[in-house]
Amino acid sequence: MAVAGSNPERSVFQDWMTAITRRRIRSIRLITQLIMFVLVNGVIIGLSRVPFPAPISFPAGSPFGTVWGGLDAIQFILTRGQFPFLVFGLFFLTGATVGKLFCGWACPVGLWQDLLAIFPLKKTKISKPDNKAFQDISGFILWFVVGWSAWIGFQRIDRGNLEENFFTSIPYGFIDPAGTLFITLWYAFTWKILPGENSFDAIDSMGTMFLWKMGALLVIMFISMKVPRAYCRWVCPTGALLGYMSKNSILTVKRDPLKCTDGCKACEDACPMGVPITDEDPDGIANSLCINCGNCIDACPEAMSFGFRL
């Protein structure tokens, strides 16, 4: 029973405002992610397409895309028999200045991963050694895709025109969840493949490619519900490429060890990437998993802060 003179609605509002205040960076980041999501898919609101690569995971050929994802641009240019100097330069410049900030604040797949982490499934705790070991998967995928694309480019130069498909244009599109989310599913619903009375017949007519892409997407979704940002941690080749320079980026997260409490792991518990923050250099995190999201700062604003590594 409510106490006389109390205001339950105000109490709920105060709790809501308190939660936002305690997670001020996280709240600002979510707003930024939503704005960037709209801008990246800006054709739907009348924005023009810009044939320029961005250091995010986003598929070329998206019906509403205003930019190209950087990795797709690299693959496409390599398979044409050319070298993507501009795109590699963009990645290395971005990584060297702001690290993997785009992964945490602008990437639509990163936003999707954050939303999956909200699902009320029991989270699986990954040990620090395992988290570091699994991270190598993304590097292997990155250089395999780059090598395959370059080989296709040599074949195109040697033999002339090749058949256009995933493997001769954008090889990673075969399992890329960004392509499945922003292209495959869109056309599946547009062409009324899902749902419908003849859905299975329509899916079968699309071939095994559709089933492979959907299967990969569902596996990634389930794992990401159990382990926050699992795809970003261990699989995403875009993040792996940014990570090579982000270790020494100018923008970084710093920790004041004098204000740390022994045994407190609040910053590490808040990190969606599993970065072992207390093991890092206090003058700047030098871990390629860090996406500069600021969750650790929200968790411990007294000891953690954004800073510059000069």
JOPE-V878220 format. One line per field, one symbol per residue. psi: psi as a letter, one per 30 degrees, with the letter a starting at -180 (. if undefined). A space follows every 10 residues. Layout:
psi: ???
This chain:
psi: kkkkfljeee eeeeeeeeee efheeeeeee eeeeeeeeee hfefggllkj ikkkhljkkk gkfgkflkke eeeeeeeeff glkieeeeee eeeeefegbh eeefffkeee eeeeeeffkh kkkkkkleee eeefffeeee eefeeeeeee eeeeeeeefb klkjaefgei effegjfeee efdeeefeee ghekllehee eeeefflfee eeeeeeeeee eeeffejkhe eeefejfeee eefefffhle klklkjffgk kkfkgeeeff kffhkieffl kffkkhkffk ghfgeeeeei fefklkakj.
